[in-house]
Amino acid sequence: MGLRKAGRVLAVGALAAVFVAGCGQKTDISKGIEDFNRTLEPNGLTLECPKEVKGGEVTVCDCSLKGTRNDKSAPVKLKIGKEEGELVIDAADQKAFDTARQEVAGS
């Protein structure tokens, strides 16, 4: 399992379940978001995202970045994909994610 700086890349690997539905592929990202949240927790932040996302190799997911120490929140987009067979969760736009993180955390 690889993990770089919070808000960067989080690889989940075998912990992610991939389901195939009649209308396309769905990926369960809940475990990946739980792992991502562990990296955000010390900064008083948490992500709220859907449990599953539809899409192929790479898809973008709408989430909310929320402050656990205040009532602030901001919308963020995450990019969900696969890298060497492992689930990868990353900010779709790193600059926008960092701005949202600063606004929500108040730093």
C-alpha distances in whole Angstrom, upper triangle without the diagonal:
4,7,10,13,14,16,14,11,8,6,6,7,9,10,11,15,17,21,24,27,30,30,27,23,21,18,17,15,16,12,11,14,14,10,12,15,14,14,17,19,20,22,24,22,20,20,22,21,22,20,20,21,23,23,22,19,19,21,21,21,24,23,24,23,25,26,26,29,31,32,31,29,28,27,24,22,19,18,16,15,13,12,12,12,9,10,10,12,14,18,20,23,21,25,26,22,23,27,26,24,27,29,28,27,30,29
4,7,10,12,13,11,8,6,5,8,9,12,12,14,17,19,23,25,28,32,31,28,24,22,19,18,16,17,14,12,14,15,11,11,15,14,12,16,18,19,20,22,21,20,19,21,21,22,21,21,21,23,23,22,19,18,20,20,21,23,22,23,22,24,25,25,28,30,31,29,27,26,25,22,21,17,16,15,14,13,11,12,13,10,10,9,11,12,16,18,20,18,22,23,20,20,24,24,22,24,27,26,25,28,27
4,7,8,10,8,6,5,6,9,11,14,14,15,19,20,24,27,29,33,32,28,25,23,19,19,15,16,14,11,12,13,9,9,12,11,9,12,15,16,17,19,17,17,16,19,19,21,20,21,21,24,23,23,20,19,20,19,19,21,20,21,19,21,22,22,25,27,28,26,24,23,23,19,19,15,15,15,15,14,13,14,15,12,12,10,10,10,13,16,18,16,19,20,17,17,21,21,18,21,24,22,21,24,23
4,7,8,6,6,7,9,12,15,18,17,18,22,23,27,29,31,35,33,30,27,25,22,21,18,19,17,13,14,15,12,10,13,13,10,12,15,15,15,18,17,17,17,20,20,22,22,23,22,25,24,24,21,19,20,19,20,21,20,21,18,21,21,22,24,26,27,25,23,22,22,18,18,15,15,15,16,16,14,16,18,14,14,11,11,10,12,15,16,13,16,18,15,15,18,19,16,18,22,21,20,22,21
4,6,5,7,9,12,15,18,21,20,20,24,25,28,31,33,36,35,32,29,27,23,22,19,19,18,15,14,15,12,10,12,12,8,10,13,13,12,15,14,15,15,19,19,22,23,24,23,26,25,26,23,21,21,20,20,20,19,19,16,18,18,19,21,23,24,22,21,20,20,17,17,15,16,17,18,18,17,19,21,18,16,13,12,10,11,15,15,12,14,16,13,12,15,16,13,15,18,18,16,19,17
4,5,8,8,12,14,17,20,19,19,22,24,27,30,31,35,33,30,27,25,21,20,16,17,16,12,12,12,10,7,9,9,6,6,10,10,10,12,10,11,11,15,16,19,20,21,21,24,24,25,22,20,20,18,17,17,15,15,12,14,15,16,18,20,21,19,17,16,17,14,14,13,14,15,17,18,18,21,21,18,16,13,11,9,10,14,14,11,13,14,10,10,13,13,10,13,16,15,13,16,15
4,7,8,12,14,18,21,19,19,22,23,26,28,29,32,30,28,25,23,20,19,15,16,16,12,11,13,11,8,10,11,8,8,12,13,12,14,11,11,10,14,14,17,18,19,19,21,21,22,20,17,17,15,14,14,13,13,11,13,15,16,19,20,20,18,16,14,14,11,11,9,11,13,15,17,17,20,21,17,15,12,9,7,6,10,10,7,10,11,7,8,11,11,9,12,14,14,13,16,15
4,7,10,13,16,19,19,18,21,22,25,27,29,32,30,27,24,23,20,19,16,17,16,13,13,15,12,9,12,13,10,11,15,16,15,17,15,14,14,17,16,19,20,20,19,21,21,21,18,16,16,15,15,16,15,16,14,17,18,20,22,23,24,21,19,17,17,13,12,10,10,12,13,14,14,17,18,15,13,10,8,5,6,10,10,8,11,12,9,10,14,14,12,15,18,17,17,20,18
4,7,10,12,16,16,15,18,19,22,24,27,30,28,25,22,20,17,17,14,15,14,11,11,14,11,9,12,13,11,13,16,17,17,19,17,16,14,17,16,18,18,18,17,20,19,18,16,14,15,14,15,17,16,17,16,19,21,22,24,26,26,24,21,20,18,15,13,10,10,10,10,11,10,13,14,11,10,6,6,5,8,10,12,10,14,15,12,13,17,17,15,18,21,20,20,23,22
4,6,9,13,12,12,15,17,20,23,25,28,27,24,21,19,15,14,11,13,11,7,9,11,8,7,10,11,10,12,15,17,17,19,16,15,13,16,15,17,16,16,16,19,18,18,16,14,15,15,15,17,16,17,16,19,20,21,24,25,26,24,22,20,19,16,15,11,11,10,10,11,10,13,13,10,8,5,5,7,10,13,15,14,17,18,15,16,19,18,17,20,22,21,21,24,23
4,6,10,10,9,13,14,18,21,23,27,26,22,19,17,14,13,11,13,11,8,10,12,9,9,13,13,13,15,18,20,20,22,19,18,16,18,17,18,16,16,16,18,18,17,14,14,15,16,16,19,18,20,19,22,24,24,27,29,29,27,25,24,22,19,17,13,12,10,9,8,8,10,10,6,5,4,7,9,13,15,18,17,20,21,18,19,23,22,20,24,26,25,24,28,27
4,7,6,6,10,12,16,19,22,25,25,21,18,16,12,11,9,10,8,6,9,10,8,10,13,13,13,16,18,20,21,22,20,18,16,17,16,16,14,14,15,18,17,17,15,15,16,17,16,19,18,20,20,22,24,24,27,29,29,28,25,25,23,20,18,15,14,11,11,10,10,11,10,6,5,7,8,12,15,17,20,19,23,23,20,22,25,24,22,25,27,26,25,29,28
4,5,6,9,11,15,17,21,24,24,21,17,16,12,12,11,13,10,9,13,14,12,13,17,17,17,20,22,24,25,26,24,21,20,21,19,19,16,16,16,18,18,17,14,15,17,18,19,22,21,24,23,26,28,28,31,33,33,32,29,28,26,23,21,17,16,12,11,9,9,9,7,4,5,8,11,14,18,19,22,22,26,26,23,25,28,27,26,29,31,29,29,33,32
4,5,7,10,13,16,20,23,24,21,17,16,12,12,12,13,10,11,14,15,13,16,18,18,19,22,23,26,27,28,26,23,21,22,20,19,16,16,17,19,19,18,16,17,19,21,20,23,23,25,26,28,29,29,33,34,34,33,31,30,28,25,23,20,18,15,14,11,12,11,9,7,8,11,14,17,21,22,26,25,29,29,26,28,31,30,28,32,34,32,32,35,35
4,7,10,13,17,19,23,24,21,17,15,11,10,9,10,7,8,11,11,10,13,15,15,17,19,20,23,25,25,23,20,18,19,17,17,14,14,16,18,18,18,17,18,19,20,19,21,21,23,23,25,26,26,29,31,31,31,28,28,26,23,22,18,18,14,14,13,14,14,11,9,9,11,13,17,20,22,25,25,28,28,25,27,30,28,26,30,31,29,29,33,33
4,7,10,13,16,20,20,17,13,11,8,6,7,8,7,7,10,11,11,13,15,16,18,20,21,24,25,25,23,19,17,17,15,14,11,11,12,14,15,15,14,15,15,17,16,19,18,21,21,24,26,26,29,31,30,29,27,26,24,21,19,16,15,12,11,11,13,13,10,8,7,10,11,15,18,19,23,23,27,26,23,25,28,26,25,29,30,28,28,32,32
4,7,10,13,17,17,15,11,9,6,6,8,9,9,10,13,14,14,16,18,20,21,23,24,27,28,28,25,22,19,19,16,14,11,10,11,13,14,14,14,15,16,18,17,20,19,22,24,26,28,28,32,33,32,31,28,28,25,23,21,18,17,13,13,12,15,15,12,10,9,13,14,18,21,21,25,26,29,28,26,28,31,29,28,32,33,30,31,35,35
4,7,10,13,14,11,8,6,5,6,9,11,12,12,15,16,17,18,21,22,23,25,26,30,30,30,27,24,21,20,17,14,12,9,10,10,11,11,11,13,14,16,16,19,20,23,24,27,30,30,34,35,33,32,29,28,25,23,20,18,16,12,11,11,14,15,11,11,9,13,14,18,20,21,24,26,29,28,26,29,31,29,29,33,33,31,33,36,37
4,6,10,11,9,6,5,6,8,11,13,14,15,17,19,20,21,23,25,26,27,29,32,33,32,29,26,23,21,18,15,12,9,10,10,11,11,13,15,15,17,17,20,21,24,26,28,31,32,35,36,35,34,30,29,26,25,22,19,18,14,14,14,17,18,15,14,13,16,17,21,23,23,26,28,31,30,28,31,33,31,31,35,35,33,35,38,39
4,7,8,6,5,6,8,11,14,16,18,18,20,22,23,24,26,28,29,30,32,35,36,35,32,28,25,23,20,17,15,12,11,10,10,10,13,15,15,18,18,21,23,26,28,31,34,35,38,39,37,36,32,31,28,26,23,21,19,16,15,15,19,19,16,17,15,18,19,22,25,24,28,29,33,31,30,33,35,33,33,37,37,36,37,40,41
4,6,5,6,7,10,12,16,18,20,20,22,24,25,26,28,30,31,32,33,37,37,36,33,29,26,24,20,17,15,12,12,9,11,12,15,17,16,18,18,21,22,26,29,31,34,35,39,39,37,36,32,31,28,26,24,22,21,18,17,18,22,23,19,20,18,21,21,24,26,25,28,31,34,32,31,34,36,33,34,38,38,36,38,41,42
4,6,8,10,13,16,19,21,23,24,25,27,29,29,31,33,35,35,37,40,40,39,36,32,29,26,23,19,18,15,14,11,12,13,17,19,18,20,20,23,25,28,31,34,37,38,42,41,39,38,35,33,30,29,26,24,23,20,20,21,24,25,22,23,21,24,24,27,28,27,30,33,36,34,33,37,38,36,37,40,40,38,41,44,45
4,7,9,13,16,18,21,23,23,24,27,28,28,30,33,34,34,35,39,38,38,34,31,27,25,21,18,17,14,12,9,10,11,15,16,15,17,18,20,23,26,29,32,35,36,40,40,37,36,32,31,27,26,23,22,20,18,18,20,23,25,22,23,21,23,23,25,26,24,28,30,33,31,30,34,35,33,34,38,38,36,38,41,42
4,7,10,13,16,19,21,21,22,24,26,26,27,30,31,31,33,37,36,36,32,29,25,23,20,17,16,12,10,7,7,8,11,13,12,15,16,19,21,25,27,30,34,35,39,38,36,35,31,29,26,24,21,20,18,15,15,16,20,21,18,19,17,19,20,22,23,22,25,28,31,29,28,32,33,31,32,36,36,34,37,40,40
4,7,10,13,16,17,17,19,21,22,22,25,27,28,28,30,34,34,33,30,26,23,21,18,15,14,10,8,6,6,6,9,11,11,14,14,17,19,23,26,28,32,33,36,36,35,33,30,28,24,23,19,17,15,13,12,13,17,18,15,15,14,16,17,19,21,20,23,26,29,27,26,30,31,29,30,34,34,33,34,38,38
4,7,9,12,14,14,15,18,19,19,21,24,25,25,27,30,30,30,26,23,20,18,14,11,10,6,5,4,6,8,10,11,10,12,12,15,17,20,22,25,28,29,33,33,31,30,27,25,22,20,17,15,14,11,11,13,17,18,15,15,12,14,15,17,19,18,22,24,27,26,24,27,29,27,28,31,31,30,31,35,36
4,6,9,11,11,12,15,16,16,18,20,21,22,24,27,27,27,24,20,17,16,13,10,8,5,5,6,8,9,10,11,10,12,11,14,15,19,20,23,26,27,30,31,30,28,25,24,21,19,16,13,12,9,9,10,14,16,13,12,9,11,12,15,17,17,21,22,25,24,22,25,27,25,25,29,30,28,29,32,33
4,6,8,8,10,12,13,14,16,18,19,20,21,25,25,25,22,18,15,14,11,9,6,4,7,9,11,13,13,13,13,14,12,14,14,17,19,21,24,24,28,29,28,27,24,23,20,18,16,14,14,10,12,13,16,18,15,13,10,12,12,15,17,18,21,23,26,24,22,25,27,24,24,28,28,26,27,31,32
4,6,5,6,9,10,10,12,14,16,16,18,21,22,21,18,15,12,11,9,8,6,6,7,10,12,14,13,13,12,12,10,12,12,15,16,18,21,21,25,26,25,24,21,20,18,15,14,11,11,8,10,12,14,17,14,12,8,9,8,12,14,15,19,19,22,21,18,21,23,21,21,24,25,23,24,27,28
4,5,5,6,9,10,10,13,15,15,16,20,20,19,17,13,11,10,8,8,5,7,10,13,15,17,17,16,15,15,12,14,12,14,15,17,19,19,23,24,23,22,20,19,18,16,15,13,14,12,14,15,18,20,17,14,11,12,11,14,16,17,21,21,24,22,19,22,24,21,20,24,25,22,23,26,27
4,5,5,6,9,10,11,13,14,15,18,20,19,17,14,12,12,11,11,9,10,13,16,18,19,18,18,17,17,15,17,15,17,17,18,20,19,23,25,25,24,22,22,20,18,17,15,15,13,14,15,17,18,16,13,10,11,11,14,17,19,22,21,25,24,20,22,25,22,21,25,26,23,23,27,27
4,5,5,6,9,10,11,13,14,17,18,18,16,13,11,12,10,11,10,11,12,15,16,17,16,15,15,14,13,15,13,15,15,17,19,19,23,24,24,23,20,20,18,16,15,12,12,10,11,12,14,16,14,11,8,8,7,10,13,15,18,18,21,20,17,19,22,20,19,22,23,21,21,25,25
4,5,5,6,9,10,10,12,15,16,15,12,9,7,8,7,9,9,11,12,16,17,19,18,16,15,14,12,12,10,12,11,13,16,16,19,20,20,19,17,16,15,13,13,10,12,11,13,15,17,19,18,14,11,10,8,10,12,14,17,17,20,18,15,17,19,17,16,19,20,18,18,22,23
4,5,5,6,9,10,10,14,15,14,12,9,9,10,10,12,10,13,15,19,20,22,21,20,19,18,15,16,13,14,13,14,16,15,18,20,20,20,18,18,18,16,16,14,16,14,16,17,19,21,19,16,13,13,11,14,15,18,20,19,22,21,18,19,22,19,17,21,22,19,19,22,23
4,5,5,7,9,10,13,14,15,13,11,10,12,13,15,13,15,17,20,21,22,21,19,19,18,16,17,15,16,15,16,17,16,20,22,22,22,20,20,19,17,17,14,15,14,16,16,17,19,18,14,12,11,10,12,14,18,20,18,21,21,17,18,21,19,17,20,22,20,19,23,23
4,5,5,7,9,12,12,13,10,8,8,11,11,14,13,15,16,19,20,21,20,18,17,16,14,15,12,13,11,13,14,15,18,20,20,19,17,17,16,14,14,11,13,12,15,16,17,19,18,15,12,11,8,9,11,14,16,15,18,17,13,15,18,16,13,17,19,16,16,20,19
4,5,5,6,9,10,10,7,5,6,9,11,14,14,16,18,21,23,24,23,21,20,18,16,15,12,12,10,11,12,11,14,16,17,16,15,15,15,14,15,13,15,15,18,19,20,23,22,18,16,14,12,13,13,17,18,17,19,18,14,15,17,15,13,16,17,14,14,18,18
4,5,5,8,10,10,9,8,10,13,14,17,17,19,21,24,25,26,25,23,23,21,19,19,16,16,13,14,14,12,15,18,19,19,18,19,19,17,18,16,18,18,20,21,21,23,23,19,17,16,14,15,16,19,21,19,21,21,17,17,20,18,15,18,19,17,15,19,19
4,6,7,8,10,9,9,11,14,15,19,18,21,21,25,25,26,25,23,22,20,19,19,16,16,13,14,14,13,16,18,20,19,17,18,18,16,17,15,17,17,19,20,20,22,22,19,17,15,13,13,14,18,18,16,18,18,14,14,17,16,13,15,18,15,14,17,17
4,6,6,7,5,6,8,12,14,17,18,20,21,25,26,27,26,23,22,20,18,17,14,13,10,10,10,10,12,14,16,15,14,14,15,14,16,14,17,18,20,22,22,25,25,21,19,16,14,13,13,17,17,15,16,16,12,12,14,13,9,12,14,12,10,14,14
4,5,5,5,6,10,13,15,19,19,22,23,27,28,30,28,26,25,23,20,20,16,14,11,10,9,8,10,13,15,15,14,16,17,17,19,17,20,21,23,25,25,28,27,23,21,19,17,17,17,20,21,19,20,19,16,15,17,15,12,14,16,13,11,14,15
4,6,7,10,13,16,19,22,23,25,27,30,31,33,31,29,28,26,23,23,19,17,14,13,11,10,11,14,17,16,17,18,20,19,21,20,23,23,26,27,27,29,29,25,23,21,19,19,19,22,22,19,21,20,17,16,18,16,13,14,16,14,11,14,13
4,6,9,12,15,18,22,23,25,26,30,31,32,31,28,27,24,22,21,18,15,12,11,9,9,9,12,14,13,14,15,17,17,19,19,21,23,25,27,27,30,30,26,24,22,19,18,17,20,20,17,18,17,14,13,14,13,9,10,12,10,7,10,10
4,7,11,14,17,20,22,24,25,29,30,32,31,29,27,24,22,20,16,14,10,8,6,5,6,9,11,11,12,14,16,16,19,19,22,23,26,28,29,31,31,27,25,23,20,19,18,21,21,19,19,18,15,14,15,13,10,11,12,9,7,10,11
4,7,10,13,17,18,21,22,25,27,29,28,25,23,20,18,16,13,10,7,6,5,5,8,9,11,10,9,11,13,13,15,15,19,20,23,25,26,29,28,25,22,20,16,16,15,18,18,16,17,15,12,12,13,11,8,10,11,8,7,11,12
4,7,10,13,15,17,18,22,24,26,25,23,21,18,15,14,10,8,6,5,6,7,10,11,12,11,9,11,12,12,14,13,17,17,21,23,24,27,26,23,19,18,14,15,14,17,18,16,18,16,13,14,15,12,10,13,13,10,10,14,15
4,6,10,12,14,15,18,20,22,22,19,17,15,12,10,7,6,5,6,9,10,14,14,13,12,10,10,10,9,11,10,13,14,18,20,22,25,24,20,17,15,12,12,12,14,15,15,17,15,11,13,15,11,10,14,14,11,12,16,17
4,7,9,12,13,17,19,22,22,19,17,14,11,9,6,5,7,8,11,12,15,15,14,13,10,10,10,10,11,11,14,14,18,21,23,26,25,21,18,17,13,14,14,15,17,17,19,17,14,16,17,14,13,17,16,13,15,18,20
4,6,9,9,13,15,18,19,16,13,11,8,7,5,7,9,11,14,15,19,19,17,16,13,12,10,10,10,9,12,12,15,18,21,24,22,19,15,15,12,13,13,14,16,17,19,17,14,17,18,15,15,19,19,16,18,21,23
4,6,7,10,13,16,18,16,13,12,8,8,7,10,13,14,18,19,22,22,20,19,16,15,13,13,12,11,13,12,15,18,21,24,22,19,15,16,13,15,15,16,19,20,22,20,17,21,22,19,19,23,22,20,22,25,27
4,7,10,13,16,17,16,14,13,10,11,11,13,15,17,20,20,24,24,23,22,19,19,16,16,14,13,14,12,15,17,20,22,20,17,14,15,13,16,17,18,21,22,25,22,20,23,24,21,21,25,25,22,24,27,29
4,7,10,13,14,13,11,12,9,11,12,15,17,19,23,23,27,27,26,25,21,20,17,16,14,13,13,10,13,15,18,20,18,16,13,14,13,15,17,17,20,22,25,23,21,24,25,23,23,27,27,25,26,30,31
4,7,10,11,10,8,8,7,10,11,15,17,20,23,25,28,28,26,25,21,20,16,15,12,11,10,8,10,13,17,19,17,16,12,13,12,14,15,14,18,20,23,21,19,23,24,22,23,26,26,24,26,30,31
4,7,10,10,7,9,9,12,14,18,20,23,27,28,32,31,30,28,24,22,19,17,14,13,12,10,11,14,17,20,17,17,14,15,14,16,17,16,19,22,25,23,21,25,27,24,25,29,29,28,30,33,34
4,7,7,5,8,10,13,16,20,22,25,29,30,34,33,32,30,26,24,20,18,15,13,11,9,9,11,15,18,16,15,13,14,14,15,16,15,18,21,24,22,21,25,27,25,26,29,30,29,31,34,34
4,6,7,10,12,16,19,22,24,28,31,32,36,36,34,32,29,26,23,20,17,15,12,9,8,10,13,15,13,14,12,13,14,16,17,16,19,21,25,24,23,26,28,27,28,31,32,31,33,35,36
4,7,10,13,17,19,23,24,27,30,32,35,36,34,32,29,26,23,20,16,14,10,8,5,6,9,12,10,11,10,10,12,14,16,14,18,20,23,23,22,25,27,26,27,30,31,30,32,35,34
4,7,10,14,16,19,21,24,27,29,32,33,31,29,25,23,19,16,13,10,7,6,4,7,10,13,12,12,10,9,10,11,12,10,14,16,19,19,18,21,23,22,23,26,27,27,28,31,31
4,7,10,13,17,18,22,25,27,30,30,29,26,23,20,16,14,10,8,6,5,7,10,13,16,15,14,12,11,10,11,11,9,13,16,18,17,16,20,22,20,21,25,25,25,27,29,30
4,7,10,13,15,19,22,24,27,27,25,23,19,16,13,10,6,6,5,6,9,13,15,19,18,17,13,12,10,10,9,7,10,13,16,14,13,17,18,17,18,22,22,21,23,26,26
4,6,10,12,16,19,21,25,24,22,20,16,14,11,8,6,5,6,7,11,14,17,21,19,17,14,12,10,10,10,9,12,14,16,14,13,17,18,16,17,20,20,19,21,24,25
4,7,10,13,17,19,22,21,19,17,13,11,7,6,5,7,9,11,14,18,21,24,23,21,17,15,12,12,10,10,12,14,16,13,12,15,16,13,15,18,18,16,19,22,23
4,7,10,13,15,18,18,16,14,10,9,6,5,6,7,11,12,16,19,21,25,24,21,17,16,12,12,10,11,13,14,16,13,11,14,15,11,13,16,15,14,16,19,20
4,6,10,12,15,14,12,10,6,6,5,6,8,10,14,15,19,22,24,28,27,24,20,18,14,14,12,13,14,15,16,13,10,13,13,10,11,14,13,10,13,16,18
4,7,10,12,12,11,8,5,5,6,6,10,11,14,16,20,23,24,28,27,24,20,18,14,13,11,13,14,13,14,12,9,11,11,7,7,11,10,7,10,13,14
4,6,9,8,7,6,4,7,9,10,13,14,18,20,23,26,27,31,30,26,23,21,18,17,15,17,17,17,17,15,12,13,13,9,9,11,10,6,8,11,14
4,5,5,6,5,6,9,12,13,16,17,21,22,26,28,30,33,32,29,25,23,20,19,17,20,20,18,18,16,14,14,14,10,9,10,9,6,6,9,11
4,6,7,8,9,13,15,16,19,20,23,24,27,29,31,34,33,29,26,24,21,21,20,23,23,21,22,20,17,17,17,14,12,13,13,9,9,11,14
4,7,9,11,14,17,19,22,23,26,27,31,33,34,37,36,32,29,28,24,24,22,25,25,23,23,21,19,18,18,15,13,13,13,9,8,10,12
4,6,9,12,16,18,21,22,26,28,31,34,35,38,37,34,31,29,25,24,22,25,24,23,22,20,18,18,17,14,13,13,11,8,8,9,12
4,7,10,14,16,20,21,25,27,30,33,35,38,37,34,30,29,25,24,22,24,23,23,22,20,18,18,17,14,13,14,11,8,10,11,15
4,7,11,13,17,19,23,25,28,31,33,36,35,32,29,27,23,22,19,21,20,19,19,16,14,15,13,10,10,11,8,5,8,9,12
4,7,10,13,15,19,21,25,28,30,33,32,29,26,23,20,19,16,18,17,17,17,13,12,13,12,8,9,11,8,6,9,11,14
4,6,10,13,16,19,23,26,28,31,31,28,24,22,18,16,13,14,14,14,14,10,9,11,9,6,8,10,8,7,10,12,14
4,7,10,14,16,20,23,25,29,28,25,22,20,16,15,12,12,12,13,13,10,9,12,11,8,10,13,11,10,13,15,17
4,7,10,13,16,20,22,25,25,22,19,16,13,11,8,8,9,10,11,7,6,10,10,7,9,12,12,11,14,16,17
4,7,10,13,17,19,22,22,20,16,14,10,9,6,5,7,9,11,9,8,11,12,10,12,15,15,15,17,20,20
4,6,10,13,15,19,18,16,12,10,7,6,5,5,8,9,12,11,9,12,14,12,13,17,17,17,18,21,21
4,7,10,12,16,16,14,10,8,6,5,6,5,9,10,14,13,11,15,17,16,16,20,21,20,22,24,24
4,7,10,13,13,11,7,6,5,7,9,8,12,14,17,16,15,18,20,19,19,22,23,22,24,27,27
4,7,10,9,8,6,5,7,9,11,11,14,16,19,19,17,20,23,22,22,25,27,26,27,30,30
4,7,6,5,5,5,9,11,14,14,17,18,22,22,20,23,26,25,24,28,29,28,29,32,32
4,5,5,7,6,10,11,15,15,18,18,22,23,21,23,26,26,25,28,30,30,30,33,32
4,6,9,10,13,15,19,19,22,22,25,26,25,26,30,29,28,32,34,33,33,36,35
4,7,9,13,15,19,19,23,23,27,27,25,27,30,30,29,32,34,33,33,36,36
4,6,10,13,16,17,21,21,24,25,22,24,28,27,26,29,31,30,30,33,32
4,7,10,14,15,18,18,22,22,19,22,25,24,23,26,28,26,27,30,30
4,6,10,11,15,14,18,19,16,18,21,20,20,23,25,24,24,27,27
4,7,9,12,12,16,15,13,15,18,17,16,20,21,20,21,24,24
4,6,9,8,12,12,10,12,15,14,14,17,19,18,19,22,21
4,5,5,9,8,6,9,12,11,11,14,16,16,17,19,19
4,6,9,8,8,11,13,13,14,17,18,18,19,22,21
4,6,5,6,9,10,11,12,14,16,16,18,20,19
4,6,5,6,9,10,10,12,14,15,16,18,17
4,5,5,6,9,10,11,12,14,15,16,15
4,5,5,6,9,10,11,12,14,15,15
4,5,5,6,9,10,10,12,14,13
4,5,5,6,9,10,10,12,11
4,5,5,6,9,10,10,10
4,5,5,6,8,10,10
4,6,5,6,8,8
4,6,5,6,5
4,6,5,7
4,5,8
4,6
4
